[in-house]
């Protein structure tokens, strides 16, 4: 891997030049690897449910309501 300054790299990149010789591709992590900590609680909501649960708060509120009903049922 060759070394250049960030300014030189940016200029080459902006000019459309091949900059791969300046990249340490052995150390690059995939998007999934670098964002895995953010994805551990990721749940995909089906398209038909998004009208009812458009955001994180709506989903959490609904799940808390279900959890409360489950607790009530369990203690009855």
N, C-alpha and C positions, 0 to 999 in steps of 0.2 A: 504494500500500500504506500503510495506516494503521499507526501504531505504538502499542503498549501494553506494559505490563510483563508479564513471564512470569506473575506471579501473577494479573493481570487476564485474561490469555489463558486460563490454566488454569481460572479460575472460569467464564468464558464457555463454554469447551469442556465442562466438567463439567455445566453447566446445559443443554447441548444447543443452545446458540446457534450461529448461523452465524459462523464465525471466518475465512472465506476472505479477507475484506478485510485481514486481518493477516498473511497468508502471502505470501511472495515466490515465487510459482509459476513465475516465469521462471527462477529459479536451481535449482529442484528437479531432482535427477537421479533416473532410474528406479532401481529396486532392482538391475537388471542392470548399469547403468553404475557404481553405487557399490560393487558387489561383484565387478566383473569380474576384479580382481586375484586374488580368491579362487577364481574359477571356471576359471582357465586350465588347471588340472590336473584338472578335474572329469571323471569318467567314470561313466556310469550302468551299474550292474551289473544284469543281468537277474534277475528275481525267482527263477527256478529255481536260480541260482548262489549266492544269499545264504545258503543253508544250509551251503555249503562255505566261503564267504568272508564272514563276518558283519561284519568290520570292516576298517579300514585296514591293520592289522598282518598279518592273514591274507592280504590281497591282495598286499601288498608281499613277504611271505615266499614266496608262490607264484610271483610274477614273478621274484624273485631266483633261485629254483630253476630256472625255465625259462631264464633268461638264462645261468646256469652251464652247463646242458646244451647250450645253443647255442654257448657258448665252447668247451666240450670237443669238440663235433662239428666245429667250425670248425678247431681245431688238430690234429685227428686226420688 
